[in-house]
Every structure is written in C-alpha cells, then in structure tokens.
Amino acid sequence: MSEEIPIANPPLSAKEQAAVAKLTDAELQNIDATILENCASSWLKVARVMLDTEKALNGCHPDLSHVFYALRLAKLVEAKRLESH
C-alpha cells in the first residue's frame, strides 16, 4: 500500500469568509461540538470527520465547507481537545 500524500486545503473563499465573520460564539461552540461528536475513540481520517460534520451542519451553515471545519478541527487539536498524529 502506498503512502498518502496530503494536499493542502485552499484558502476560504470570500463568501465563506463573510459567513465565518457572522458566526456567534454559540454557533462556533456548536460547530466544535459537532466535530467532536463525529470523532470516535479510534482513529479516523480527518476527511471522514470533516465530511460528516459538513453533512450534519449543512442545513444551518450552507456557506461553510470542509475547509472551514478542518480549520476548526486544527484549533481543537491545538487546544488539546483532540489528538492528532
């Protein structure tokens, strides 16, 4: 099996940046909670967690993409609320 080569996410689009700027603290907490809910006690690929999160929140936040959710996930790792390797 070959080793995966990660591809960097593109920057947030102008539309997505505008949507992010309007998020309240409560909405960010809900987004973080949803990301954490989509994680398991065993290792999952980030892509799986992000796509599950995007699907769960698309009705509330249709202008947000997996790119934004990946940034939130990185903040959760930085805050030591998730493990990464």
C-alpha positions, 0 to 999 in steps of 0.5 A, spaced: 500 500 500 502 506 498 503 512 502 498 518 502 500 524 500 496 530 503 494 536 499 493 542 502 486 545 503 485 552 499 484 558 502 476 560 504 473 563 499 470 570 500 463 568 501 465 563 506 469 568 509 463 573 510 459 567 513 465 565 518 465 573 520 457 572 522 458 566 526 456 567 534 460 564 539 454 559 540 454 557 533 462 556 533 461 552 540 456 548 536 460 547 530 466 544 535 461 540 538 459 537 532 466 535 530 467 532 536 461 528 536 463 525 529 470 523 532 470 516 535 475 513 540 479 510 534 482 513 529 479 516 523 481 520 517 480 527 518 476 527 511 471 522 514 470 527 520 470 533 516 465 530 511 460 528 516 460 534 520 459 538 513 453 533 512 450 534 519 451 542 519 449 543 512 442 545 513 444 551 518 451 553 515 450 552 507 456 557 506 461 553 510 465 547 507 470 542 509 475 547 509 472 551 514 471 545 519 478 542 518 480 549 520 476 548 526 478 541 527 486 544 527 484 549 533 481 543 537 487 539 536 491 545 538 487 546 544 488 539 546 481 537 545 483 532 540 489 528 538 492 528 532 498 524 529 
